[in-house]
Amino acid sequence: MLIDPTQEQLEKLSTLDQREPVIFINLMRFHEMARYTGEEGSVDRPYTREVSGREAYQRYLSLIEETFMARVGGRVFLAGPVAAVVVGEAEWDDVVVAEFPTIGDALRMPRLDGYDDAAVHRTAGVREAETIVLVQDAMQRMAIPGAWITRV
């Protein structure tokens, strides 16, 4: 199962205007128990290996919010468990919605110093992921008043 974008998907994202504001809708399914390999612990924090996949992902999300999102101007504005799927067949555990001032800022975050240490927890916890990308210009062209989330 995929939890990271393919090269083709990254190339498609790179063809978009890198100055566009962007929202990422992340859908995740977790391992029952986290699957750490090698050394764990990141950003000077010791971690135990015996945790659920969701807890490992929460470690990642906490580190991302505390350390990396502000450095690129992004924010997570919605995160939580999926109560039910009423259309479709996929069963997702959690959804996380984040916005960035630009696509370029979003693509810069994984290259920041220390990000790979935090991503260990994402890799250990997430069994499957799907990310949907929305860009502001396309949303505004839909002529739906207020269709874009305004930064506060």
C-alpha positions in Angstrom: 0.0 0.0 0.0 1.2 3.5 -0.7 1.8 6.1 1.9 4.0 8.4 -0.1 3.5 10.1 -3.5 4.9 8.4 -6.6 7.3 10.2 -8.8 4.6 10.7 -11.4 2.3 12.3 -8.7 5.1 14.6 -7.6 5.7 15.6 -11.2 2.0 16.4 -11.7 2.1 18.6 -8.6 5.2 20.3 -9.8 3.4 21.3 -13.1 0.9 23.4 -11.1 1.6 27.1 -10.4 4.0 26.8 -7.4 2.7 30.2 -6.1 -0.9 29.0 -5.7 -2.4 28.6 -2.2 -3.1 24.9 -1.6 -5.1 22.6 0.7 -4.2 19.0 1.2 -6.9 16.5 2.3 -5.1 13.5 3.8 -7.0 10.3 4.4 -5.2 7.6 6.5 -5.6 4.1 7.5 -3.3 2.9 10.3 -1.5 -0.3 11.2 -2.9 -1.9 14.4 0.5 -1.5 16.0 3.2 0.8 14.8 5.9 -0.7 12.7 9.1 1.0 13.6 12.4 -0.2 12.0 15.9 0.8 13.1 16.3 3.7 15.5 13.3 5.7 16.6 13.0 8.9 18.5 13.1 12.2 16.9 13.7 15.8 17.7 15.5 14.9 20.9 12.6 12.9 22.2 12.8 9.2 23.3 9.9 7.1 22.1 8.7 3.6 22.9 8.0 1.2 20.0 5.0 -0.4 21.6 2.2 2.0 20.4 -0.7 1.8 18.0 -0.3 3.0 14.4 -2.6 6.0 15.2 -0.4 7.0 18.2 2.7 6.8 16.0 1.0 9.1 13.5 -0.1 11.4 16.3 3.6 11.7 17.2 4.4 12.7 13.7 1.5 15.2 13.5 2.5 16.8 16.8 6.1 17.3 15.6 4.9 18.7 12.3 2.7 21.2 13.9 5.2 22.2 16.6 8.3 22.3 14.4 7.7 22.5 10.7 4.3 23.9 9.7 5.1 27.4 10.9 8.4 27.5 9.1 6.6 27.2 5.8 3.5 29.2 6.8 1.2 26.2 6.8 -1.3 25.0 9.4 -3.4 22.0 10.1 -7.0 23.2 10.6 -8.8 19.9 10.8 -7.7 16.5 12.2 -9.6 13.7 13.6 -11.1 10.2 13.3 -13.5 9.3 10.5 -16.9 8.5 12.1 -18.3 6.8 9.0 -17.9 6.5 5.2 -21.3 6.9 3.6 -20.3 7.0 0.0 -17.6 4.8 -1.4 -16.0 1.6 -0.2 -12.8 2.8 1.4 -12.6 2.7 5.2 -10.4 5.5 6.5 -9.3 5.9 10.1 -8.4 9.6 10.2 -8.5 12.7 8.1 -6.1 15.6 8.3 -6.7 18.8 6.3 -3.8 21.3 6.0 -3.3 24.5 4.1 -0.1 26.2 2.9 0.4 29.7 1.5 1.7 28.1 -1.8 2.4 24.7 -3.3 6.1 25.6 -3.2 5.9 26.0 0.5 4.2 22.6 0.9 6.8 20.9 -1.2 9.6 22.6 0.8 8.5 21.3 4.2 9.8 17.7 3.7 13.2 19.1 2.8 13.6 21.0 6.1 16.3 19.9 8.5 14.9 17.3 10.9 11.7 16.4 8.9 13.0 12.9 8.2 13.3 12.3 11.9 9.7 13.2 12.4 8.5 11.2 9.3 9.8 8.0 11.0 6.6 8.1 13.0 4.4 8.6 10.0 6.0 5.6 8.2 5.7 3.4 11.3 2.0 4.2 11.8 0.3 4.7 8.5 -0.7 1.6 6.5 -2.3 3.4 3.6 -2.9 7.0 2.7 -4.6 9.1 0.0 -4.0 12.8 -0.4 -6.2 15.1 -2.5 -4.9 18.5 -3.5 -7.1 21.6 -3.9 -5.7 24.9 -5.4 -7.3 28.2 -4.7 -7.5 29.4 -8.4 -9.4 26.4 -9.5 -11.8 26.7 -6.5 -12.5 30.3 -7.3 -13.2 29.5 -10.9 -16.1 27.3 -9.7 -17.8 30.6 -8.8 -18.9 29.2 -5.4 -18.8 32.2 -2.9 -16.7 31.3 0.1 -15.4 28.0 -1.4 -11.9 28.7 -0.3 -10.9 28.6 3.4 -9.7 32.0 4.4 -6.5 32.1 6.5 -6.9 33.7 9.9 
